[in-house]
Amino acid sequence: HLEEFGGGTVHEGGSLTLSCAASGFDFSSEEMKWLRQAPRKGPMWVAVISPDGETNYEDSVKGRFTISRDNAQNRLYLQMNNLKPEDTAVYYCNVRLGSTVHWGQGTPVTVSS
């Protein structure tokens, strides 16, 4: 089970921190991702973190977003700084367990100009 928190509405240049509470699987052993879906667009990968903390980012968020994890608390985070209107989307955390990809319900982020 995955559940996202922390979305909201901010002005351009603002910051938000999203969190994802995970349960029902061995969180510390799994690669975790954040994805987002903007209005009228398909889902897009944003950031990924390996079990040991290696990270990678989609080019448009590099230097602005930071993915992190707390394996003791089974929590995934996405710190988002210098937000832009084009970051407006519903944000999801995501994990692949075997052949199944699991998603949370998403948390909406709106960035106003």
C-alpha positions in Angstrom: 0.0 0.0 0.0 1.2 3.5 -0.9 -0.2 6.8 0.2 1.0 10.2 -0.8 0.8 13.4 1.3 1.8 17.0 1.0 0.4 18.4 -2.2 -1.1 21.8 -2.5 -1.0 25.1 -4.3 2.0 27.3 -4.3 3.2 30.4 -6.2 6.0 30.0 -8.8 9.3 29.8 -7.1 7.9 28.2 -4.0 8.6 24.9 -2.4 6.7 21.8 -1.3 7.7 18.5 0.2 5.7 15.4 -0.7 5.8 12.2 1.3 4.7 8.7 0.6 3.9 6.2 3.3 4.6 2.6 2.3 3.3 -0.6 3.9 2.8 -4.2 3.1 6.2 -4.9 1.5 9.9 -4.7 2.4 10.3 -1.0 1.7 14.0 -0.9 2.4 14.7 -3.5 -0.3 12.9 -1.8 -3.2 13.6 0.9 -5.7 11.1 3.6 -5.3 9.9 6.2 -7.8 8.0 9.5 -8.0 6.0 10.1 -11.2 3.6 12.8 -12.1 0.7 13.3 -14.5 -0.1 16.7 -15.8 -3.5 17.7 -17.1 -4.3 16.0 -20.4 -0.9 14.2 -20.4 0.3 10.7 -19.6 2.3 9.8 -16.5 5.9 10.9 -16.5 8.8 9.6 -14.4 10.3 12.3 -12.2 12.8 10.7 -9.8 14.0 7.3 -8.6 15.9 6.1 -5.6 17.6 2.8 -5.1 17.4 0.8 -1.8 20.9 2.1 -0.9 20.1 5.7 -1.8 21.3 6.2 -5.3 19.2 8.8 -7.1 18.4 9.9 -10.6 16.1 12.6 -12.0 14.3 13.6 -15.1 16.1 16.4 -16.7 13.5 19.1 -16.1 13.7 18.7 -12.3 17.4 18.2 -11.8 18.8 20.7 -9.4 15.3 21.6 -8.1 13.9 18.3 -6.8 15.4 15.9 -4.3 14.2 12.4 -3.7 15.0 10.7 -0.4 13.9 7.8 1.8 13.7 6.9 5.4 13.8 3.1 5.5 13.2 3.0 9.3 9.9 4.9 8.8 9.0 3.3 5.4 8.7 6.8 4.0 9.6 8.2 0.6 10.0 12.0 0.1 10.2 14.5 -2.7 11.5 17.9 -1.8 10.5 20.3 -4.6 12.1 23.8 -4.8 11.8 26.6 -7.3 8.5 25.2 -8.5 7.3 26.2 -12.0 3.8 26.3 -13.5 4.8 23.3 -15.7 5.3 21.3 -12.5 1.6 21.3 -12.0 0.4 17.7 -11.9 -0.8 14.9 -9.7 2.2 13.3 -8.1 2.4 9.5 -7.4 4.8 7.3 -5.6 5.4 4.0 -7.3 7.0 0.6 -6.7 7.4 -2.5 -8.8 6.9 -5.7 -6.9 7.5 -8.7 -9.1 5.5 -8.1 -12.3 3.1 -5.7 -10.7 3.5 -1.9 -10.4 1.8 -0.4 -7.4 0.7 3.2 -7.3 -0.7 5.5 -4.5 -3.8 7.6 -5.0 -1.7 10.6 -5.9 -1.4 14.1 -4.4 -2.1 17.2 -6.5 0.4 20.0 -6.9 -0.6 23.3 -8.5 1.9 26.0 -9.2 0.5 29.4 -10.0 2.4 32.0 -12.0 
